[in-house]
Amino acid sequence: MFYQDITWQWTGTNWKKRNPATWITARGAAVVANDLAHGNVVIFGGLADVNPVSTWTWNGITWTEENPSTQPPWSFYTPATYDPQLGQVIMFSGSSGTNDTWAWTGNDWTTLTTERTPTARDSHSMAYDYASQQLIMFGGESSTTLFDTTYQLIVH
């Protein structure tokens, strides 16, 4: 597989190739979400030709490799979304085979203790529903199971 280290940015009408001063290592299927609290995009993990177990942020101009004291296990095909009630980017599980919920605080990853712990999965969907003010996760798969369950994130 061939990965490219090209950064594209949506202008509102089309895609523009960017030439940032710092380049992220090329990857696909990474954990990516807007971090509204910090005004950037956070990216973690993915599939790559080189070790992608790293966290990067994009501020609209350049990439910054972050140095969190804690990183989640390597993940790909894992969604993430911003939760405005927590003020953090949230990701669940992924291809690592764990069933952990992780939060990006803006400079570190932390695990969250949740009311329910879904079965480990990847290729699921996750979004924050502003109307009901809750983070929702749906579906996904493991190596042997397709999931059709919906979960609401409730943090302890």
C-alpha positions as CSV (number, residue, x, y, z in Angstrom):
1,M,0.0,0.0,0.0
2,F,1.3,3.5,-0.8
3,Y,0.6,6.4,1.5
4,Q,1.1,10.0,0.6
5,D,2.1,12.8,3.0
6,I,-0.1,15.4,1.3
7,T,-2.3,17.8,3.2
8,W,-5.6,19.0,1.6
9,Q,-7.9,21.5,3.2
10,W,-11.6,22.2,2.2
11,T,-12.1,25.9,1.4
12,G,-15.9,25.7,1.5
13,T,-16.2,25.2,-2.2
14,N,-13.3,23.0,-3.2
15,W,-10.1,21.3,-2.0
16,K,-6.8,23.2,-1.7
17,K,-3.4,21.5,-1.5
18,R,-1.5,22.9,1.5
19,N,2.3,23.0,2.0
20,P,2.7,23.2,5.7
21,A,6.1,23.8,7.3
22,T,5.8,20.5,9.3
23,W,4.5,17.4,7.7
24,I,2.5,14.6,9.4
25,T,3.7,11.0,8.6
26,A,1.4,9.6,5.9
27,R,-1.4,7.4,7.1
28,G,-4.9,6.2,6.3
29,A,-7.9,5.0,8.4
30,A,-6.7,7.1,11.3
31,V,-8.7,8.5,14.3
32,V,-9.6,12.1,13.3
33,A,-11.8,14.7,14.9
34,N,-12.2,18.5,15.2
35,D,-11.1,19.6,18.7
36,L,-13.4,22.6,19.1
37,A,-12.0,23.4,22.6
38,H,-8.5,24.0,21.2
39,G,-9.4,25.1,17.7
40,N,-7.6,22.4,15.8
41,V,-8.0,18.9,14.3
42,V,-6.5,15.9,16.2
43,I,-5.3,12.7,14.5
44,F,-4.1,9.5,16.0
45,G,-3.0,6.1,14.8
46,G,-4.1,4.7,11.4
47,L,-2.4,2.5,8.9
48,A,1.0,3.6,7.5
49,D,4.3,2.6,6.1
50,V,6.0,3.9,9.3
51,N,4.9,3.6,12.9
52,P,1.6,5.7,13.1
53,V,1.2,5.4,16.9
54,S,1.4,9.1,17.3
55,T,-0.8,12.1,17.9
56,W,-0.7,15.1,15.7
57,T,-2.7,18.4,15.6
58,W,-3.5,20.6,12.6
59,N,-4.2,24.3,13.3
60,G,-5.1,25.2,9.8
61,I,-1.6,26.2,8.9
62,T,0.8,23.4,10.0
63,W,1.0,20.1,11.7
64,T,2.4,19.7,15.2
65,E,3.4,16.3,16.6
66,E,2.1,16.2,20.2
67,N,4.0,14.4,23.0
68,P,1.3,13.1,25.3
69,S,2.4,11.2,28.4
70,T,-0.2,8.6,27.6
71,Q,-1.3,7.3,24.2
72,P,-4.2,4.8,23.4
73,P,-3.3,1.5,21.9
74,W,-2.7,1.6,18.1
75,S,-6.1,2.1,16.4
76,F,-7.4,2.4,12.9
77,Y,-11.0,2.4,11.5
78,T,-11.9,4.0,14.8
79,P,-14.2,7.1,14.9
80,A,-13.8,10.1,17.2
81,T,-15.9,13.1,17.9
82,Y,-15.9,16.2,20.0
83,D,-18.1,16.2,23.1
84,P,-18.9,19.8,24.1
85,Q,-20.1,18.8,27.6
86,L,-16.8,17.2,28.3
87,G,-14.8,19.7,26.2
88,Q,-12.8,16.8,24.8
89,V,-12.4,14.6,21.7
90,I,-13.7,11.1,22.5
91,M,-12.8,7.8,20.8
92,F,-13.9,4.3,21.7
93,S,-12.0,1.0,21.2
94,G,-11.0,0.3,17.7
95,S,-8.8,-2.3,16.0
96,S,-6.6,-2.6,19.1
97,G,-9.2,-5.1,20.4
98,T,-9.7,-3.2,23.7
99,N,-13.0,-1.7,24.8
100,D,-11.6,1.5,26.3
101,T,-13.0,5.0,25.9
102,W,-10.4,7.6,25.5
103,A,-10.5,11.4,25.7
104,W,-8.0,13.9,24.1
105,T,-7.6,16.8,26.6
106,G,-5.7,19.0,24.2
107,N,-2.3,17.8,25.4
108,D,-2.8,14.2,26.6
109,W,-5.0,11.1,26.2
110,T,-6.9,9.8,29.3
111,T,-9.2,6.8,29.7
112,L,-12.7,7.5,30.8
113,T,-14.8,5.3,33.1
114,T,-18.2,4.9,31.6
115,E,-21.5,3.5,32.8
116,R,-21.6,0.8,30.1
117,T,-18.7,-0.7,28.3
118,P,-19.6,-1.9,24.8
119,T,-17.8,-4.9,23.2
120,A,-14.6,-3.9,21.5
121,R,-15.2,-3.0,17.8
122,D,-14.0,-1.0,14.9
123,S,-15.7,0.6,11.8
124,H,-18.4,2.0,14.0
125,S,-20.0,5.4,13.9
126,M,-19.8,8.1,16.6
127,A,-21.4,11.6,16.7
128,Y,-22.5,14.2,19.2
129,D,-26.2,14.9,19.0
130,Y,-26.7,18.6,19.9
131,A,-30.5,18.3,20.1
132,S,-30.4,15.6,22.8
133,Q,-27.0,16.7,24.2
134,Q,-25.5,13.2,24.1
135,L,-22.7,11.4,22.4
136,I,-24.0,8.4,20.4
137,M,-22.1,5.4,19.1
138,F,-23.7,2.9,16.6
139,G,-22.7,-0.4,15.0
140,G,-19.3,-1.6,14.1
141,E,-17.7,-5.0,13.8
142,S,-15.2,-7.4,15.3
143,S,-13.5,-10.2,13.5
144,T,-16.5,-12.4,14.0
145,T,-19.5,-10.1,14.7
146,L,-21.4,-7.3,13.1
147,F,-23.0,-5.0,15.7
148,D,-26.3,-3.2,15.4
149,T,-26.4,-1.7,18.8
150,T,-26.6,2.0,19.9
151,Y,-24.8,3.3,22.9
152,Q,-25.0,6.7,24.7
153,L,-21.8,7.8,26.4
154,I,-22.3,8.3,30.2
155,V,-19.1,9.1,32.0
156,H,-18.7,8.5,35.8
